[in-house]
Amino acid sequence: MQAALYGPGGFYARGEPPARHFRTSVHVSPGYAAAVLALLREVDAGLGWPERIDLVDVGAGRGELLEQVLAAAAEPGPPEPGPSEPRPTGRGLAGRGQAGQGLAGRNLADLGLAGRGLAGRGLAGRIAACAVEMAPRPAGLNPRIRWERLPPGNITGLVIATEWLDNVPLDVVELTAAGPTVVQVDPVTGAERPHGRPGPADRAWIRDWWPLRTCGERAEVGRSRCGAWARVIRRIDRGVAVAADYAHLKAARPG
């Protein structure tokens, strides 16, 4: 999976435009970028309108989301509240950068995000946009967008990862009569075969998050994805991180 996606000639490493093969929220309508901008405004207020606010898109594709957010932020919008006005709450946010705890019903200032920036300064000119992507920088991208292979350090602002975690390589494990067994796939024929037992850390992850009870059941060992998200979180000084991925119920899982 690592080689197919990120190795030499891999799908993402070779700069293949993802929109040629599938659509994500940013490709469907400008509504997703509008929602991200609304969240960025909340985070900006909670941070106290800093002189610079980071907007980091992890798994940025060709930078479409950042370009749309920057364009929308430059359009006339609602005035930013003054220092004495109520700060927005964090309702509906997926997590807080420093601790990853839920924000539902919480006030961003109460979570220690408030800073000393000047209220009322236009947001558009303060956004430091960074696209994190393995592929080369696409031609013609907005020059305001920084292009990196890893998230920057000391982030103050908002990190968005849209359908990125499902592209972090992992192992598939099947429960057999001998216990959990890693499934290996021949890259040429697609044929599957058992490939030894998962390590202790992976077995512990399966017990906690995806227990297997019947022979033939399979689990995607998401420990690598948990680790990848934790590494992103650790790069945030003050702010919010949101991961958005698809999901389905087990009964509706594709065969």
N, C-alpha and C positions, 0 to 999 in steps of 0.2 A: 504493500500500500504506500509506503514511504517512497519507494522508487517510482511507482506509477504516477504519483502526484507531484513529487518534488525533486526526483532525481534528474540526471541529464536527459533532456527530452521529455520529462514528465509533463502532465497536463497543465499544471499551474506554472512550473518553472519555465516553460518555453514561451510564455506570454500569450497563450490561447485566450481569446476573448470569451469569458464564461457565458456572456449573453447569446453567443451563437449556439449554445448547447442547452441552456436552461435559463429560467427567469427567477430572480429573487424579488423581494418587495420593492427595491429601488427601481427595477425595470418596469414595474407594472403601472405606477402612477407617481406623481409628485407628492402624494399624500404621506408616504413614509418619510421623506426628507422634511416635510412640514412638521411631522410628529417629533423627529429628532431635534429640529430647531426649537420647538416649543420646550422640549426637555432641556436643551442647552440653556435656554433663557432662565428656566427654574434653577438650574445648577449655578448659573452666573450670579443670580440674585443671592442664592444661598452662600456663595463664596464672597459676597460683598463687592461684586463688580470689579474683579481684579484688572490690572492694566493689560494683562495678557491672559486669555483663557484657551486652554488646549482642547482641540476636538480631534480625537484619534480614532481612525476607522481601521480595525484589525481585520484582515482579509478583505481588502478594499476593492478587489477586482481591477477595474480600470479607473477607479476614482470617481465613479458616477455620483455616489451619495454625497461626498464632500463637495463636489462641484455644485450639486443642486442646493445643498445647505448654504454654501457661500452666496449663491445667487439669490436665494430667498431672504437671507439675512440683510442683503443690500437693499432690498425693497422696503418702502415705507411700511412701518408696522406700529403696534401699540407702544406708547411711551413706556420707558422703564420706570418702575416705582421709585419713589424717593426713599431716603433712609428711614423715615418715620412711618412709612406705610408697611402693612403686614407682608412678611416674606411668604412666598409660595411654599406649600407643603410638598413632601416627596411622594404623594399618593401614586401608586402604580409603578414606581421605579423598582427595578429588579434587584438592586443591591448598592452598597456603598463601597467606594474604592478601598478604603483602608481596612475594613473588617469584613466586607461582603455580607453584612447583616441586612435584613429586610428594612425597607423604608416606608412600608405602608402606614399611612396615617401619621408619619413623623414630619417634623419641621426640619429643614436642612440646617438652619442655624442651630437648632438644638443638638444636632449631630456633630457640632464642632466645625462645620464647613464655612461659617461666616468669616469674612475677611474685612479689609479696610479700604477696598477700592472705592472709586467715586461713582455713586449712582447716577443714572441718566446719561452716561457716556454711551455712544452708539456701540452696539455689540459687533456689528460687521467688521469694523476695523481692528477689533481686539482679538479676533479668532486666529489662533495658530493651528492650522489644519495639517494633519499628518496622516498619510496613507501608509499602512503596513501591509506589504505584499511581497511575495517571492519573485514574481514576474518583473521584467524590466519596466521602467517608467514608460507609459504610453506617450506617443508624440501628441503635442497639442494640449496636454493637460494644463489646467490653470496653474500659472507659475507660483501662486501663493501656497500651493499644496506641496508640502515636503514629502518625499518618497523614501521609505526606509524598509529594510528587511526585518527589523525588530522594533517593538514599541520604544519610544523615547523614555528616558528616565525623568523623575521629578515632575510627573504630570500634575497639573492643576486644571481641572476641568472635567471633561466627559470622554469616556472611552465607549465606543460602540463596536460590537462584534456581531455582525449579521450573518448567520449561517456559516460561521467559521469553525466552531467547535466540531461540527460533523465532518470537517475535512482534516482534523488532526488524526494521524494514523493510529490504529489500535489493533489488537488481536481479537479474533473470535474464538471462543472456547465452547466445546460441546461436552455434555455430561455423558460418559460411557460407563460400562460396567467396572472399568478400572479407575474411574474418577474423572475429574475435569481434564480435557485434552485439547491442546491448541490445534486449530484447523489450519492446515497449509494448503494453498491453492497453487497449482502449476500455472505459471504466467503464460504459457503457450497454449495448453489444452483446456485450462479451467478446471481440470480434475482436482478433487479434494482428497486429502489423506491426513491421518493423525500425525502430529508432530511434537510429541512429548507433552509433559505436564507444564502448566503455567507456574511461574515462580511464586514464592510465598506472598509477596506483596499483592500480586494479581489475584491469588486465591482469596486473600483477605478482602480485597475490594469486591469480588464476586459475592462473598458471604454477606457483606454489608449492603450492597446496592442491587445485585441482580442474582439472587439465589437460584440455583438449579436443583430441581427436585426429581425430575423424571429423565431417564436415559433418552437421549436424542434432543433434549432441550439445549438451546444455545444462548450464550450471552456475549454481548460486545463489551470487552473489558475497558471501561472508560477511565482507568487510572491515568493514562497519558493525557486525556482531555482535562481531568481535574488539575493535573500538574500544570498544563499549559495555561489554564485560566488563572491559577494561583500566581504564576509568574507575571501575568499581565497586571493583576491586582497589586502586586508588590511594587510596581513602577509608578503607582499613584501616590502623590503626597497628600492632596486634598481633592476630593471630587467624587464622581460616581462612575461606575462601570456597569454596562448592560450587555448581556449576551442574549441574542434572539435566534432561536432555532425552531424548526418544525418538530412536531411530535404526533404520536398516534396512540390509540389504546391497543393493548396487547391483542385483543380479539380481532382487531382490524389490521394487524401487522402483515405486511406482504410476505408471501411464502418464499 
